[in-house]
Amino acid sequence: MTKVQTLRVENLSKTYGEKELFTKLNFLINEHDRLGLIGVNGTGKSSLLNVLAGLDQADQGELIKPNDYRIAYLRQQPQLNPTSSIMEAVFSGAAPIFKITQEYERIAAAYGEQPDNKKIEQKYLTIEAKMNQLDAWDAESQVKTILTQLQITDLQRKISELSGGQVKRVGLAQVLIQDPDLLILDEPTNQLDFSSISWLEEYLNSFKGALLVVTHDRYFLDRVAKKIIELDHGQLYSYLGNYHDYVRQKATRLENEAEIQHKQKQLYQKELAWMRHGAKARSTKQQARINRFETLKENLPADQADDQVDLALGQQRLGKKVIELKKADLQLSGQKIIDQFSLLIQAGQRIGITGKNGAGKSSFLNLLAGRLPLAAGELIIGSTVKLGYYQQQFEKLPQDLRVIDYLKKIAQQVTDQAGNTLSITQLLERFLFPRYMHGILIRKLSGGEQRRLYLLKILMQQPNVLLLDEPTNDLDIQTLTILEDYLADFQGTVITVSHDRYFLDKVAKRLLIFNGNGQIKLFDGKLTDYLQQKPKAKSHVSTAKTTIKKNSSTEKQPTAKKTKLTYAEKIEFKQLETDIDQLEHKKSTINQQMTEIAASDYGKLAELQQQLDQLDQQIEQKMTRWEELSQYA
Protein backbone atom coordinates (compact mmCIF):
# COMPACT_ATOMS: atom_id res chain seq x y z
CA MET A 1 0.00 0.00 0.00
CA THR A 2 1.37 3.42 -0.96
CA LYS A 3 2.03 5.66 2.02
CA VAL A 4 0.71 9.17 1.53
CA GLN A 5 3.10 11.93 2.63
CA THR A 6 0.67 14.41 4.17
CA LEU A 7 1.18 17.16 6.75
CA ARG A 8 -1.85 17.96 8.90
CA VAL A 9 -2.02 21.17 10.98
CA GLU A 10 -4.50 21.13 13.87
CA ASN A 11 -5.51 24.06 16.11
CA LEU A 12 -2.24 25.93 15.61
CA SER A 13 -1.90 29.20 17.57
CA LYS A 14 1.00 31.60 17.99
CA THR A 15 1.53 34.97 19.68
CA TYR A 16 4.44 37.39 19.43
CA GLY A 17 4.69 39.55 22.53
CA GLU A 18 1.20 41.01 22.96
CA LYS A 19 0.24 40.37 19.34
CA GLU A 20 -1.78 37.30 18.42
CA LEU A 21 -0.43 36.16 15.03
CA PHE A 22 -2.78 33.28 14.29
CA THR A 23 -5.40 31.32 16.18
CA LYS A 24 -6.44 27.66 15.90
CA LEU A 25 -5.40 27.17 12.28
CA ASN A 26 -6.46 23.91 10.66
CA PHE A 27 -5.31 22.86 7.22
CA LEU A 28 -3.77 20.01 5.26
CA ILE A 29 -0.79 19.94 2.89
CA ASN A 30 -1.23 17.00 0.51
CA GLU A 31 1.24 15.38 -1.82
CA HIS A 32 1.77 17.45 -4.98
CA ASP A 33 0.05 20.54 -3.49
CA ARG A 34 1.21 23.89 -4.85
CA LEU A 35 0.34 26.45 -2.19
CA GLY A 36 0.99 30.20 -2.24
CA LEU A 37 0.84 31.83 1.21
CA ILE A 38 0.07 35.55 1.17
CA GLY A 39 -0.85 38.18 3.74
CA VAL A 40 0.02 41.66 4.91
CA ASN A 41 3.48 42.03 6.46
CA GLY A 42 3.33 41.46 10.19
CA THR A 43 0.45 38.97 10.07
CA GLY A 44 2.73 36.03 10.91
CA LYS A 45 3.62 34.37 7.59
CA SER A 46 7.28 33.81 8.48
CA SER A 47 6.31 32.69 12.00
CA LEU A 48 3.96 30.10 10.50
CA LEU A 49 6.71 28.86 8.16
CA ASN A 50 9.14 28.59 11.08
CA VAL A 51 6.65 26.48 13.04
CA LEU A 52 5.98 24.20 10.04
CA ALA A 53 9.72 23.77 9.47
CA GLY A 54 10.34 22.93 13.14
CA LEU A 55 12.46 26.02 13.83
CA ASP A 56 9.94 27.44 16.31
CA GLN A 57 7.26 26.14 18.63
CA ALA A 58 3.58 27.03 18.47
CA ASP A 59 1.79 28.12 21.64
CA GLN A 60 -0.94 25.60 20.95
CA GLY A 61 -1.79 22.91 18.41
CA GLU A 62 0.15 20.16 16.68
CA LEU A 63 1.65 19.06 13.38
CA ILE A 64 0.75 15.51 12.38
CA LYS A 65 2.99 13.88 9.78
CA PRO A 66 4.75 10.56 9.05
CA ASN A 67 8.01 9.93 10.88
CA ASP A 68 9.98 9.99 7.62
CA TYR A 69 8.39 13.24 6.39
CA ARG A 70 11.15 15.56 5.14
CA ILE A 71 10.90 19.37 4.96
CA ALA A 72 13.37 21.72 3.24
CA TYR A 73 13.04 25.41 4.11
CA LEU A 74 14.52 28.45 2.39
CA ARG A 75 14.36 31.36 4.84
CA GLN A 76 14.36 35.00 3.79
CA GLN A 77 17.84 35.26 5.30
CA PRO A 78 19.59 31.86 4.90
CA GLN A 79 21.85 30.92 7.82
CA LEU A 80 25.12 29.86 6.17
CA ASN A 81 28.62 29.63 7.68
CA PRO A 82 30.49 32.74 6.45
CA THR A 83 33.84 30.87 6.44
CA SER A 84 32.57 28.04 4.20
CA SER A 85 33.01 27.89 0.46
CA ILE A 86 29.85 27.90 -1.66
CA MET A 87 29.98 24.11 -2.21
CA GLU A 88 30.74 23.46 1.47
CA ALA A 89 27.80 25.65 2.47
CA VAL A 90 25.40 23.84 0.14
CA PHE A 91 26.43 20.43 1.52
CA SER A 92 26.36 21.57 5.15
CA GLY A 93 22.60 21.06 5.46
CA ALA A 94 21.00 18.46 7.68
CA ALA A 95 19.25 16.56 4.87
CA PRO A 96 20.10 12.83 4.55
CA ILE A 97 21.72 13.30 1.13
CA PHE A 98 24.20 15.80 2.62
CA LYS A 99 25.06 13.65 5.64
CA ILE A 100 25.55 10.54 3.52
CA THR A 101 27.72 12.40 0.99
CA GLN A 102 29.94 13.85 3.74
CA GLU A 103 30.19 10.46 5.45
CA TYR A 104 31.07 8.76 2.16
CA GLU A 105 33.89 11.23 1.48
CA ARG A 106 35.32 10.65 4.97
CA ILE A 107 35.17 6.84 4.79
CA ALA A 108 36.41 6.74 1.18
CA ALA A 109 39.47 8.77 2.20
CA ALA A 110 40.17 6.40 5.11
CA TYR A 111 39.67 3.33 2.89
CA GLY A 112 42.11 4.77 0.35
CA GLU A 113 44.75 5.10 3.06
CA GLN A 114 44.08 1.62 4.58
CA PRO A 115 42.74 -0.65 1.79
CA ASP A 116 43.58 -3.82 3.76
CA ASN A 117 41.62 -2.78 6.86
CA LYS A 118 38.56 -5.09 6.86
CA LYS A 119 36.63 -2.93 9.32
CA ILE A 120 37.03 0.17 7.16
CA GLU A 121 36.27 -1.87 4.06
CA GLN A 122 32.94 -2.98 5.57
CA LYS A 123 32.11 0.65 6.44
CA TYR A 124 32.90 1.62 2.87
CA LEU A 125 30.62 -1.08 1.44
CA THR A 126 27.80 0.01 3.80
CA ILE A 127 28.06 3.71 2.93
CA GLU A 128 28.33 2.85 -0.77
CA ALA A 129 24.99 0.99 -0.51
CA LYS A 130 23.42 4.02 1.16
CA MET A 131 24.73 6.27 -1.60
CA ASN A 132 23.05 3.96 -4.12
CA GLN A 133 19.82 3.94 -2.11
CA LEU A 134 19.62 7.76 -2.06
CA ASP A 135 20.93 8.12 -5.62
CA ALA A 136 23.45 10.57 -4.17
CA TRP A 137 26.25 10.07 -6.72
CA ASP A 138 25.10 12.91 -8.95
CA ALA A 139 24.38 15.34 -6.10
CA GLU A 140 27.48 17.45 -6.72
CA SER A 141 26.85 17.84 -10.45
CA GLN A 142 23.18 18.64 -9.74
CA VAL A 143 24.21 21.35 -7.28
CA LYS A 144 26.62 22.84 -9.82
CA THR A 145 23.87 22.86 -12.45
CA ILE A 146 21.44 24.61 -10.09
CA LEU A 147 24.04 27.19 -9.02
CA THR A 148 24.92 27.91 -12.65
CA GLN A 149 21.24 28.51 -13.45
CA LEU A 150 21.15 30.91 -10.48
CA GLN A 151 24.17 32.84 -11.84
CA ILE A 152 26.65 31.46 -9.24
CA THR A 153 29.78 30.22 -11.03
CA ASP A 154 32.84 30.69 -8.77
CA LEU A 155 32.06 27.84 -6.38
CA GLN A 156 35.21 28.23 -4.25
CA ARG A 157 34.32 31.72 -3.03
CA LYS A 158 33.61 32.12 0.68
CA ILE A 159 30.08 32.94 1.84
CA SER A 160 31.48 36.05 3.55
CA GLU A 161 32.54 37.38 0.12
CA LEU A 162 29.03 37.17 -1.37
CA SER A 163 26.30 39.79 -1.58
CA GLY A 164 22.99 39.23 0.21
CA GLY A 165 21.37 38.22 -3.06
CA GLN A 166 24.11 35.68 -3.81
CA VAL A 167 23.78 34.16 -0.33
CA LYS A 168 20.04 33.79 -0.94
CA ARG A 169 20.74 31.91 -4.20
CA VAL A 170 23.20 29.55 -2.49
CA GLY A 171 20.53 28.87 0.14
CA LEU A 172 18.04 28.19 -2.63
CA ALA A 173 20.39 25.64 -4.22
CA GLN A 174 20.80 23.93 -0.84
CA VAL A 175 17.05 23.33 -0.43
CA LEU A 176 16.33 22.42 -4.06
CA ILE A 177 18.86 19.57 -4.07
CA GLN A 178 17.25 17.86 -1.05
CA ASP A 179 14.18 16.45 -2.87
CA PRO A 180 11.96 16.79 0.24
CA ASP A 181 8.31 15.85 0.80
CA LEU A 182 7.55 19.54 1.46
CA LEU A 183 9.56 22.42 0.02
CA ILE A 184 9.00 25.77 1.81
CA LEU A 185 10.30 28.90 0.09
CA ASP A 186 10.18 32.37 1.66
CA GLU A 187 10.52 35.05 -1.05
CA PRO A 188 12.63 32.88 -3.40
CA THR A 189 12.57 35.37 -6.32
CA ASN A 190 14.12 38.27 -4.39
CA GLN A 191 17.20 39.46 -6.31
CA LEU A 192 16.87 36.81 -9.03
CA ASP A 193 17.07 37.99 -12.62
CA PHE A 194 14.38 37.12 -15.17
CA SER A 195 16.15 34.09 -16.62
CA SER A 196 16.75 32.62 -13.16
CA ILE A 197 13.11 33.16 -12.17
CA SER A 198 11.95 31.51 -15.39
CA TRP A 199 14.24 28.53 -14.71
CA LEU A 200 12.98 28.27 -11.11
CA GLU A 201 9.35 28.26 -12.29
CA GLU A 202 10.07 25.34 -14.62
CA TYR A 203 12.03 23.51 -11.92
CA LEU A 204 9.21 23.82 -9.39
CA ASN A 205 6.56 22.77 -11.88
CA SER A 206 8.42 19.47 -12.31
CA PHE A 207 9.10 19.08 -8.55
CA LYS A 208 7.40 15.91 -7.25
CA GLY A 209 6.76 16.93 -3.64
CA ALA A 210 4.46 19.54 -2.09
CA LEU A 211 5.35 23.23 -2.34
CA LEU A 212 4.53 26.11 0.02
CA VAL A 213 5.81 29.50 -1.13
CA VAL A 214 5.62 33.05 0.23
CA THR A 215 6.26 35.62 -2.49
CA HIS A 216 5.23 39.10 -3.62
CA ASP A 217 5.90 38.08 -7.27
CA ARG A 218 2.39 37.74 -8.69
CA TYR A 219 3.49 36.33 -12.06
CA PHE A 220 5.43 33.69 -10.12
CA LEU A 221 2.30 32.81 -8.12
CA ASP A 222 0.31 32.64 -11.36
CA ARG A 223 2.72 30.11 -12.85
CA VAL A 224 3.50 28.02 -9.77
CA ALA A 225 0.56 28.05 -7.33
CA LYS A 226 -2.61 25.98 -7.68
CA LYS A 227 -4.08 27.15 -4.37
CA ILE A 228 -3.69 30.42 -2.47
CA ILE A 229 -3.97 30.53 1.32
CA GLU A 230 -4.22 33.99 2.86
CA LEU A 231 -3.33 34.74 6.48
CA ASP A 232 -5.63 37.58 7.50
CA HIS A 233 -6.27 38.74 11.08
CA GLY A 234 -5.12 35.42 12.52
CA GLN A 235 -7.25 33.23 10.23
CA LEU A 236 -6.55 31.35 7.00
CA TYR A 237 -8.71 31.74 3.91
CA SER A 238 -8.29 29.29 1.01
CA TYR A 239 -8.77 30.04 -2.69
CA LEU A 240 -8.47 27.35 -5.36
CA GLY A 241 -6.33 28.40 -8.30
CA ASN A 242 -3.47 30.81 -8.90
CA TYR A 243 -3.10 34.52 -8.11
CA HIS A 244 -5.62 35.61 -10.73
CA ASP A 245 -8.20 33.21 -9.32
CA TYR A 246 -7.43 34.53 -5.83
CA VAL A 247 -8.06 38.14 -6.93
CA ARG A 248 -11.43 37.19 -8.38
CA GLN A 249 -12.50 35.17 -5.34
CA LYS A 250 -11.15 37.72 -2.85
CA ALA A 251 -13.11 40.51 -4.54
CA THR A 252 -16.25 38.41 -4.21
CA ARG A 253 -15.53 37.61 -0.55
CA LEU A 254 -15.00 41.26 0.31
CA GLU A 255 -18.30 42.11 -1.34
CA ASN A 256 -20.02 39.84 1.14
CA GLU A 257 -18.32 41.24 4.23
CA ALA A 258 -20.00 44.51 5.11
CA GLU A 259 -17.36 45.55 7.65
CA ILE A 260 -14.56 45.61 5.07
CA GLN A 261 -13.79 49.12 3.85
CA HIS A 262 -15.11 50.00 0.41
CA LYS A 263 -11.71 51.25 -0.76
CA GLN A 264 -10.15 47.83 -0.20
CA LYS A 265 -12.86 46.19 -2.29
CA GLN A 266 -12.27 48.72 -5.03
CA LEU A 267 -8.54 47.97 -5.06
CA TYR A 268 -9.15 44.28 -5.67
CA GLN A 269 -11.56 45.11 -8.47
CA LYS A 270 -8.94 47.40 -10.05
CA GLU A 271 -6.41 44.60 -9.71
CA LEU A 272 -8.80 42.19 -11.39
CA ALA A 273 -9.50 44.65 -14.20
CA TRP A 274 -5.76 45.04 -14.81
CA MET A 275 -5.31 41.28 -14.81
CA ARG A 276 -7.92 41.09 -17.57
CA HIS A 277 -6.59 43.81 -19.79
CA GLY A 278 -2.95 44.48 -18.91
CA ALA A 279 -1.18 41.26 -17.98
CA LYS A 280 0.70 39.80 -20.96
CA ALA A 281 3.55 37.80 -19.42
CA ARG A 282 1.78 34.52 -18.92
CA SER A 283 1.37 31.17 -20.65
CA THR A 284 -1.51 30.31 -22.99
CA LYS A 285 -3.24 28.40 -20.25
CA GLN A 286 -3.09 31.29 -17.78
CA GLN A 287 -4.20 33.72 -20.47
CA ALA A 288 -7.12 31.37 -21.12
CA ARG A 289 -8.09 31.58 -17.47
CA ILE A 290 -8.07 35.37 -17.67
CA ASN A 291 -10.36 35.21 -20.70
CA ARG A 292 -12.55 32.67 -19.00
CA PHE A 293 -13.37 35.08 -16.19
CA GLU A 294 -13.78 38.04 -18.53
CA THR A 295 -17.53 38.08 -17.94
CA LEU A 296 -17.25 38.52 -14.18
CA LYS A 297 -19.86 41.11 -13.09
CA GLU A 298 -18.75 44.08 -11.06
CA ASN A 299 -21.47 44.87 -8.59
CA LEU A 300 -19.72 46.56 -5.70
CA PRO A 301 -22.00 48.49 -3.35
CA ALA A 302 -21.58 52.25 -3.57
CA ASP A 303 -23.05 53.24 -0.23
CA GLN A 304 -19.65 53.41 1.49
CA ALA A 305 -17.91 55.55 -1.10
CA ASP A 306 -17.65 58.50 1.30
CA ASP A 307 -15.46 56.45 3.66
CA GLN A 308 -12.64 55.90 1.19
CA VAL A 309 -9.36 57.79 1.47
CA ASP A 310 -7.87 58.88 -1.85
CA LEU A 311 -4.07 58.87 -1.89
CA ALA A 312 -3.81 61.30 -4.81
CA LEU A 313 -1.83 63.66 -2.61
CA GLY A 314 -1.11 67.21 -3.58
CA GLN A 315 2.31 68.12 -4.98
CA GLN A 316 4.30 71.02 -6.32
CA ARG A 317 4.11 71.88 -10.02
CA LEU A 318 6.69 70.00 -12.07
CA GLY A 319 8.34 71.65 -15.08
CA LYS A 320 8.66 69.87 -18.41
CA LYS A 321 12.37 69.05 -18.02
CA VAL A 322 12.93 66.99 -14.89
CA ILE A 323 16.41 65.41 -15.10
CA GLU A 324 18.96 65.44 -17.90
CA LEU A 325 22.22 63.54 -18.30
CA LYS A 326 24.73 64.72 -20.91
CA LYS A 327 27.57 62.34 -21.93
CA ALA A 328 27.73 61.15 -18.33
CA ASP A 329 30.35 58.72 -16.97
CA LEU A 330 30.07 56.94 -13.64
CA GLN A 331 32.50 54.38 -12.24
CA LEU A 332 32.63 52.60 -8.90
CA SER A 333 35.60 50.48 -7.78
CA GLY A 334 36.87 50.36 -11.35
CA GLN A 335 33.49 49.19 -12.72
CA LYS A 336 31.72 51.23 -15.38
CA ILE A 337 28.15 52.05 -14.44
CA ILE A 338 27.34 54.45 -17.27
CA ASP A 339 29.57 55.34 -20.20
CA GLN A 340 29.01 58.57 -22.22
CA PHE A 341 25.31 58.20 -21.42
CA SER A 342 22.76 60.88 -22.32
CA LEU A 343 19.13 60.87 -21.25
CA LEU A 344 16.31 63.40 -20.91
CA ILE A 345 13.66 62.56 -18.31
CA GLN A 346 10.46 64.57 -18.60
CA ALA A 347 7.42 65.27 -16.46
CA GLY A 348 4.96 62.41 -16.08
CA GLN A 349 7.28 59.71 -17.43
CA ARG A 350 7.24 56.19 -15.93
CA ILE A 351 10.70 54.64 -16.27
CA GLY A 352 11.59 51.15 -15.11
CA ILE A 353 15.22 50.17 -14.56
CA THR A 354 16.15 46.49 -14.68
CA GLY A 355 18.90 44.18 -15.93
CA LYS A 356 21.84 42.20 -14.61
CA ASN A 357 22.57 42.01 -10.90
CA GLY A 358 25.59 44.12 -10.01
CA ALA A 359 25.34 46.26 -13.15
CA GLY A 360 24.88 49.45 -11.12
CA LYS A 361 21.12 50.08 -11.12
CA SER A 362 21.00 51.26 -7.50
CA SER A 363 24.13 53.34 -8.07
CA PHE A 364 22.34 55.03 -10.98
CA LEU A 365 19.50 56.05 -8.65
CA ASN A 366 22.04 57.35 -6.14
CA LEU A 367 23.52 59.43 -8.94
CA LEU A 368 20.11 60.94 -9.79
CA ALA A 369 19.52 61.63 -6.10
CA GLY A 370 22.79 63.56 -5.89
CA ARG A 371 24.51 61.03 -3.65
CA LEU A 372 27.20 60.03 -6.14
CA PRO A 373 29.33 62.39 -8.28
CA LEU A 374 29.87 61.98 -12.02
CA ALA A 375 33.35 61.13 -13.29
CA ALA A 376 32.59 63.14 -16.42
CA GLY A 377 29.66 64.74 -18.18
CA GLU A 378 26.77 66.70 -16.72
CA LEU A 379 23.73 66.05 -14.52
CA ILE A 380 21.00 68.71 -14.64
CA ILE A 381 18.12 68.66 -12.14
CA GLY A 382 15.06 70.78 -12.97
CA SER A 383 14.41 73.74 -10.68
CA THR A 384 10.89 72.51 -9.80
CA VAL A 385 11.95 68.97 -8.84
CA LYS A 386 11.15 67.70 -5.34
CA LEU A 387 12.63 64.22 -4.95
CA GLY A 388 11.29 61.36 -2.89
CA TYR A 389 13.75 58.45 -2.67
CA TYR A 390 12.74 54.98 -1.42
CA GLN A 391 15.99 53.08 -0.87
CA GLN A 392 16.69 49.36 -0.51
CA GLN A 393 18.89 49.98 2.48
CA PHE A 394 16.67 52.54 4.15
CA GLU A 395 17.35 54.60 7.21
CA LYS A 396 17.02 52.91 10.60
CA LEU A 397 13.73 54.02 12.05
CA PRO A 398 13.66 55.40 15.62
CA GLN A 399 12.68 52.23 17.45
CA ASP A 400 11.40 53.91 20.64
CA LEU A 401 9.12 56.32 18.80
CA ARG A 402 5.43 55.59 18.34
CA VAL A 403 4.14 55.00 14.81
CA ILE A 404 1.91 58.07 14.66
CA ASP A 405 4.58 60.34 16.20
CA TYR A 406 7.10 59.25 13.55
CA LEU A 407 4.81 60.55 10.81
CA LYS A 408 3.80 63.66 12.74
CA LYS A 409 7.45 64.75 12.52
CA ILE A 410 6.83 65.10 8.78
CA ALA A 411 3.46 66.83 9.00
CA GLN A 412 0.37 66.96 11.18
CA GLN A 413 -1.78 66.56 8.08
CA VAL A 414 -1.52 66.60 4.30
CA THR A 415 -3.73 67.73 1.44
CA ASP A 416 -4.86 65.84 -1.64
CA GLN A 417 -4.97 67.18 -5.20
CA ALA A 418 -8.44 68.61 -4.61
CA GLY A 419 -7.24 70.55 -1.57
CA ASN A 420 -8.97 68.30 0.98
CA THR A 421 -7.22 67.72 4.29
CA LEU A 422 -6.16 64.18 5.19
CA SER A 423 -5.21 63.25 8.75
CA ILE A 424 -2.25 61.07 9.71
CA THR A 425 -4.75 58.55 11.07
CA GLN A 426 -6.48 58.29 7.67
CA LEU A 427 -3.18 57.80 5.86
CA LEU A 428 -2.05 55.10 8.30
CA GLU A 429 -5.30 53.19 7.89
CA ARG A 430 -5.03 53.50 4.11
CA PHE A 431 -1.59 51.90 4.34
CA LEU A 432 -2.88 48.97 6.36
CA PHE A 433 -2.09 50.24 9.86
CA PRO A 434 -5.34 49.84 11.85
CA ARG A 435 -6.00 52.31 14.65
CA TYR A 436 -4.81 50.01 17.42
CA MET A 437 -1.32 50.09 15.86
CA HIS A 438 -0.98 53.88 15.69
CA GLY A 439 0.25 54.20 19.25
CA ILE A 440 2.61 51.22 19.40
CA LEU A 441 6.39 51.56 19.38
CA ILE A 442 8.13 51.10 16.04
CA ARG A 443 10.37 48.36 17.48
CA LYS A 444 7.28 46.16 17.80
CA LEU A 445 6.65 46.27 14.05
CA SER A 446 7.88 43.52 11.75
CA GLY A 447 10.55 44.30 9.17
CA GLY A 448 7.92 44.50 6.43
CA GLU A 449 5.72 46.82 8.50
CA GLN A 450 8.67 49.14 9.08
CA ARG A 451 9.33 49.28 5.33
CA ARG A 452 5.67 50.14 4.77
CA LEU A 453 5.91 52.95 7.34
CA TYR A 454 9.08 54.26 5.68
CA LEU A 455 7.31 54.26 2.29
CA LEU A 456 4.39 56.22 3.71
CA LYS A 457 6.78 58.78 5.20
CA ILE A 458 8.29 59.40 1.74
CA LEU A 459 4.88 59.77 0.08
CA MET A 460 3.73 62.16 2.82
CA GLN A 461 6.50 64.56 1.82
CA GLN A 462 4.50 64.98 -1.41
CA PRO A 463 7.36 64.68 -3.92
CA ASN A 464 6.83 65.26 -7.63
CA VAL A 465 9.64 62.88 -8.66
CA LEU A 466 9.82 59.43 -7.10
CA LEU A 467 12.92 57.24 -7.11
CA LEU A 468 12.07 53.70 -6.02
CA ASP A 469 14.83 51.13 -5.46
CA GLU A 470 13.44 47.58 -5.44
CA PRO A 471 10.20 48.61 -3.70
CA THR A 472 8.72 45.13 -4.10
CA ASN A 473 11.37 43.46 -1.92
CA ASP A 474 9.92 42.72 1.53
CA LEU A 475 6.61 44.47 0.80
CA ASP A 476 3.51 42.30 0.77
CA ILE A 477 1.19 42.05 -2.22
CA GLN A 478 -1.54 44.15 -0.64
CA THR A 479 0.87 47.03 0.06
CA LEU A 480 2.20 46.76 -3.50
CA THR A 481 -1.34 46.97 -4.83
CA ILE A 482 -1.89 50.16 -2.81
CA LEU A 483 1.42 51.61 -4.05
CA GLU A 484 0.51 50.78 -7.66
CA ASP A 485 -2.88 52.43 -7.17
CA TYR A 486 -1.12 55.52 -5.80
CA LEU A 487 1.30 55.65 -8.74
CA ALA A 488 -1.57 55.33 -11.22
CA ASP A 489 -2.89 58.71 -9.99
CA PHE A 490 0.53 60.26 -9.34
CA GLN A 491 1.00 63.36 -11.50
CA GLY A 492 4.79 63.43 -11.32
CA THR A 493 7.66 61.32 -12.67
CA VAL A 494 8.46 57.80 -11.45
CA ILE A 495 11.84 56.07 -11.86
CA THR A 496 11.97 52.60 -10.33
CA VAL A 497 14.54 49.82 -10.11
CA SER A 498 12.88 46.42 -9.94
CA HIS A 499 13.12 42.76 -10.93
CA ASP A 500 9.40 42.28 -10.33
CA ARG A 501 7.87 41.64 -13.75
CA TYR A 502 4.30 42.26 -12.61
CA PHE A 503 5.16 45.55 -10.87
CA LEU A 504 7.13 46.83 -13.85
CA ASP A 505 4.35 45.90 -16.26
CA LYS A 506 1.86 47.89 -14.20
CA VAL A 507 4.05 50.91 -13.49
CA ALA A 508 6.66 51.45 -16.23
CA LYS A 509 6.08 52.49 -19.84
CA ARG A 510 9.76 52.94 -20.68
CA LEU A 511 12.73 50.78 -19.69
CA LEU A 512 16.43 51.22 -19.08
CA ILE A 513 18.08 47.78 -19.38
CA PHE A 514 21.45 47.63 -17.59
CA ASN A 515 23.60 44.98 -19.29
CA GLY A 516 26.83 45.66 -17.35
CA ASN A 517 30.09 47.44 -18.19
CA GLY A 518 28.27 50.73 -18.77
CA GLN A 519 26.02 49.30 -21.50
CA ILE A 520 22.41 50.54 -21.18
CA LYS A 521 19.59 49.81 -23.62
CA LEU A 522 16.58 52.12 -23.89
CA PHE A 523 13.26 50.40 -24.68
CA ASP A 524 9.86 52.06 -25.11
CA GLY A 525 7.14 49.71 -23.94
CA LYS A 526 6.33 47.22 -21.19
CA LEU A 527 8.72 44.68 -19.78
CA THR A 528 6.80 41.73 -21.23
CA ASP A 529 7.10 43.27 -24.69
CA TYR A 530 10.86 43.50 -24.19
CA LEU A 531 11.16 39.91 -22.91
CA GLN A 532 9.19 38.64 -25.90
CA GLN A 533 11.46 40.35 -28.43
CA LYS A 534 13.71 37.37 -29.11
CA PRO A 535 10.89 34.95 -29.96
CA LYS A 536 9.39 37.64 -32.19
CA ALA A 537 12.70 38.05 -34.00
CA LYS A 538 12.78 34.32 -34.76
CA SER A 539 9.23 34.50 -36.00
CA HIS A 540 10.20 37.36 -38.30
CA VAL A 541 12.98 35.28 -39.88
CA SER A 542 10.58 32.39 -40.38
CA THR A 543 8.05 34.71 -42.02
CA ALA A 544 10.71 36.06 -44.39
CA LYS A 545 11.58 32.54 -45.52
CA THR A 546 7.92 31.78 -46.12
CA THR A 547 7.57 34.90 -48.26
CA ILE A 548 10.45 33.78 -50.48
CA LYS A 549 8.87 30.34 -50.92
CA LYS A 550 5.55 31.90 -51.93
CA ASN A 551 7.22 33.40 -55.00
CA SER A 552 7.79 29.88 -56.30
CA SER A 553 5.31 28.77 -58.93
CA THR A 554 5.02 25.36 -57.24
CA GLU A 555 3.88 26.80 -53.89
CA LYS A 556 0.32 25.89 -52.98
CA GLN A 557 -2.11 28.61 -51.93
CA PRO A 558 -2.67 28.67 -48.17
CA THR A 559 -5.94 27.30 -46.86
CA ALA A 560 -8.47 29.72 -45.38
CA LYS A 561 -7.69 30.59 -41.77
CA LYS A 562 -10.24 29.56 -39.15
CA THR A 563 -11.90 32.65 -37.65
CA LYS A 564 -14.92 31.41 -35.66
CA LEU A 565 -16.49 28.41 -33.98
CA THR A 566 -18.87 26.06 -35.70
CA TYR A 567 -22.29 25.51 -34.11
CA ALA A 568 -21.15 22.19 -32.63
CA GLU A 569 -17.98 23.79 -31.24
CA LYS A 570 -20.01 26.55 -29.58
CA ILE A 571 -22.04 23.90 -27.75
CA GLU A 572 -18.84 22.04 -26.82
CA PHE A 573 -17.18 25.25 -25.62
CA LYS A 574 -20.08 26.09 -23.30
CA GLN A 575 -20.17 22.53 -21.94
CA LEU A 576 -16.42 22.60 -21.25
CA GLU A 577 -16.82 25.57 -18.91
CA THR A 578 -19.52 23.71 -16.98
CA ASP A 579 -17.42 20.53 -16.85
CA ILE A 580 -14.33 22.36 -15.57
CA ASP A 581 -16.33 24.10 -12.83
CA GLN A 582 -17.81 20.75 -11.74
CA LEU A 583 -14.39 19.07 -11.67
CA GLU A 584 -12.89 21.89 -9.61
CA HIS A 585 -15.84 21.61 -7.19
CA LYS A 586 -15.14 17.88 -6.85
CA LYS A 587 -11.48 18.68 -6.06
CA SER A 588 -12.59 21.07 -3.34
CA THR A 589 -14.87 18.40 -1.84
CA ILE A 590 -12.08 15.79 -1.82
CA ASN A 591 -9.64 18.25 -0.22
CA GLN A 592 -12.19 18.85 2.51
CA GLN A 593 -12.63 15.09 3.02
CA MET A 594 -8.87 14.67 3.37
CA THR A 595 -8.77 17.23 6.17
CA GLU A 596 -11.36 15.20 8.09
CA ILE A 597 -9.58 11.82 7.86
CA ALA A 598 -7.11 10.68 10.48
CA ALA A 599 -3.50 11.10 9.36
CA SER A 600 -2.82 7.42 10.14
CA ASP A 601 -5.49 6.21 7.68
CA TYR A 602 -3.02 5.94 4.80
CA GLY A 603 -5.28 3.68 2.76
CA LYS A 604 -8.13 6.19 2.56
CA LEU A 605 -5.75 9.11 2.05
CA ALA A 606 -4.02 7.27 -0.81
CA GLU A 607 -7.40 6.55 -2.42
CA LEU A 608 -8.44 10.22 -2.23
CA GLN A 609 -5.05 11.37 -3.47
CA GLN A 610 -5.46 9.09 -6.50
CA GLN A 611 -8.86 10.67 -7.17
CA LEU A 612 -7.27 14.13 -6.95
CA ASP A 613 -4.60 13.16 -9.47
CA GLN A 614 -7.25 11.82 -11.85
CA LEU A 615 -9.28 15.03 -11.51
CA ASP A 616 -6.18 17.12 -12.24
CA GLN A 617 -5.59 15.07 -15.40
CA GLN A 618 -9.20 15.55 -16.53
CA ILE A 619 -9.09 19.29 -15.85
CA GLU A 620 -5.82 19.51 -17.76
CA GLN A 621 -7.31 17.79 -20.80
CA LYS A 622 -10.47 19.89 -20.79
CA MET A 623 -8.52 23.13 -20.28
CA THR A 624 -6.32 22.25 -23.25
CA ARG A 625 -9.37 21.82 -25.46
CA TRP A 626 -10.99 24.93 -23.96
CA GLU A 627 -7.89 26.96 -24.87
CA GLU A 628 -8.02 25.70 -28.47
CA LEU A 629 -11.62 26.87 -28.83
CA SER A 630 -11.36 30.06 -26.76
CA GLN A 631 -9.30 31.92 -29.38
CA TYR A 632 -12.25 31.69 -31.78
CA ALA A 633 -15.06 32.20 -29.25
Summary of the structure (lengths in Angstrom):
residues: 633
radius of gyration: 27.2
end to end distance: 46.0
largest distance: 90.2
contacts: 1925
relative contact order: 0.10
helix: 44%
strand: 21%
